[in-house]
Amino acid sequence: FGLKIALGRYITFVDPDDYLDNDAIETLYELIIKYDSDIACYRMRVYKNEEINNNLLEDINIKLYKGKEIIRNQVLFGKFLHSSCNKLYSRNLFDGINDRFNEDIKYAEDALFNICIMSKAKKLVDSNVQKYNYFINKESTVNNINIKRLDILKAQRIMVDFLNIEYGEYVEEIKK
């Protein structure tokens, strides 16, 4: 619903049980401006049982991806994470996209969303700084085995069909 009424030039997402560092949006915005990019992304600090569950990074690394190499790096390496919460998107990427998030898919919907949005991006800037604080919730869909988890298969089927049409040169990598 928020995407339908959003008026700003940029869009980001935050899950209700997570939080951003005070300078998180500023960091992403500066990356978009400096690199004239459509999408900026960074890494997440992951907390499990209220304790940090991943390594904090010391050296800042920034890389710019252009055109089809954005999707290639996402498909082959999951380079930019599947989450929509660690990114700032230019609003114009959403023009002409009707279903934005597929409401029939409750698990892996953001992976599908990102493939569609990233395919429209001309440039994506990626930083390894960690400004998003992600909390693993024992009660969340991600951590419970139930029928909703099968949605990942639906999402993958849609992604494969889309990518085969738009990025046929990566067909073998896509299948893997």
C-alpha positions in Angstrom: 0.0 0.0 0.0 2.8 2.4 0.8 4.2 2.1 -2.7 0.9 3.1 -4.1 0.8 6.4 -2.1 4.6 7.2 -2.0 5.4 10.6 -3.4 9.2 10.9 -2.6 12.0 10.6 -5.1 13.5 7.6 -3.2 12.0 4.6 -1.5 13.3 2.3 1.2 11.8 -0.4 3.4 12.3 -1.3 7.1 10.8 -4.3 8.8 8.9 -3.4 11.9 11.2 -5.4 14.2 14.4 -4.0 12.8 16.0 -0.6 13.0 18.4 1.7 11.0 21.5 3.5 12.2 20.9 7.2 12.5 22.8 7.9 9.3 21.5 4.9 7.2 19.3 6.8 4.7 21.9 9.6 4.4 24.6 7.0 3.6 22.5 5.4 0.8 21.4 8.8 -0.5 25.0 10.0 -0.7 25.9 6.9 -2.6 23.1 7.4 -5.1 24.1 11.0 -5.7 27.9 10.4 -5.9 27.6 7.5 -8.3 24.5 8.7 -10.2 22.9 5.4 -9.4 19.3 4.1 -9.4 19.8 1.8 -6.4 22.2 1.9 -3.4 22.6 -0.9 -1.0 24.6 -1.9 2.0 24.9 -4.8 4.4 23.0 -5.8 7.5 24.1 -6.4 11.0 22.4 -9.6 12.0 21.3 -10.2 15.6 20.2 -13.6 16.9 18.9 -13.9 20.5 19.8 -10.2 20.9 23.5 -10.8 20.2 25.3 -9.9 17.0 25.6 -12.9 14.7 28.0 -11.7 12.0 31.3 -10.0 11.7 31.5 -6.2 11.8 33.5 -4.8 8.9 36.4 -2.4 9.2 37.4 -1.6 5.6 34.8 0.2 3.5 34.4 -1.2 0.1 32.2 0.4 -2.6 31.5 -1.0 -6.1 29.4 0.2 -9.0 27.6 -2.2 -11.2 26.0 -1.3 -14.6 23.3 -2.7 -16.8 23.1 -6.5 -17.1 26.0 -7.0 -14.7 23.6 -6.0 -11.9 21.3 -9.0 -12.5 24.3 -11.3 -13.3 25.8 -10.6 -9.9 22.5 -11.0 -8.1 21.7 -14.3 -9.9 25.1 -15.9 -9.6 26.2 -14.6 -6.2 23.2 -13.1 -4.4 25.5 -10.1 -4.3 23.1 -7.5 -3.1 21.1 -9.7 -0.7 17.5 -10.7 -1.6 16.0 -8.4 1.0 14.4 -5.1 0.0 15.3 -3.6 3.4 19.0 -2.9 2.7 18.5 -0.6 -0.3 17.4 2.8 -1.4 15.6 2.8 -4.7 15.0 5.7 -7.1 11.2 6.1 -7.3 11.2 6.0 -11.2 12.1 2.3 -11.1 8.6 1.6 -9.9 6.9 3.3 -12.9 5.0 0.8 -14.9 5.3 -2.0 -12.4 1.7 -3.0 -11.4 2.2 -5.8 -8.9 5.3 -4.5 -7.2 5.2 -7.2 -4.5 3.3 -10.3 -5.5 0.6 -10.7 -2.8 0.2 -14.4 -3.6 3.7 -15.0 -2.3 4.4 -14.6 1.4 7.9 -15.9 1.5 10.7 -14.8 -0.9 8.5 -12.0 -2.2 11.3 -9.5 -1.8 13.7 -11.7 -3.9 11.2 -11.6 -6.7 10.6 -7.9 -6.2 14.3 -7.1 -6.4 14.9 -9.1 -9.6 12.1 -7.1 -11.3 13.4 -3.7 -9.9 17.1 -4.4 -10.5 16.4 -5.4 -14.1 15.2 -1.8 -14.7 18.2 -0.2 -13.0 21.0 1.3 -15.1 23.4 1.5 -12.2 23.6 0.0 -8.7 26.1 1.1 -6.1 27.0 -1.4 -3.4 28.7 -0.8 -0.1 29.8 -3.2 2.6 29.0 -0.8 5.4 26.4 -2.1 7.8 23.7 0.4 8.7 20.6 -1.9 8.9 20.1 -3.9 12.1 18.2 -7.1 11.3 16.9 -9.2 14.2 16.1 -12.8 13.7 12.7 -13.4 15.2 11.9 -16.9 16.3 8.2 -16.2 15.4 8.8 -14.9 11.9 7.8 -16.7 8.7 11.5 -17.1 7.8 12.1 -19.2 10.9 9.0 -21.4 10.9 8.5 -24.4 8.7 5.1 -24.3 7.3 3.2 -24.3 4.0 4.2 -20.6 3.4 7.8 -21.7 3.0 6.8 -23.4 -0.3 6.2 -19.9 -1.7 9.9 -19.7 -2.4 9.3 -22.3 -5.1 6.6 -20.1 -6.7 8.9 -17.1 -6.5 11.8 -19.0 -8.0 9.6 -20.2 -10.9 8.5 -16.7 -11.7 12.1 -15.4 -11.5 13.4 -18.1 -13.7 10.7 -17.4 -16.3 11.3 -13.7 -16.2 15.1 -14.1 -16.3 15.0 -16.6 -19.2 13.2 -14.0 -21.3 15.2 -10.9 -20.3 18.6 -12.5 -19.6 18.8 -15.6 -21.7 22.6 -15.5 -21.9 22.6 -16.5 -18.2 20.2 -19.4 -18.6 22.5 -22.0 -17.2 23.4 -19.9 -14.2 19.8 -19.1 -13.7 18.9 -22.8 -13.6 21.6 -23.4 -10.9 
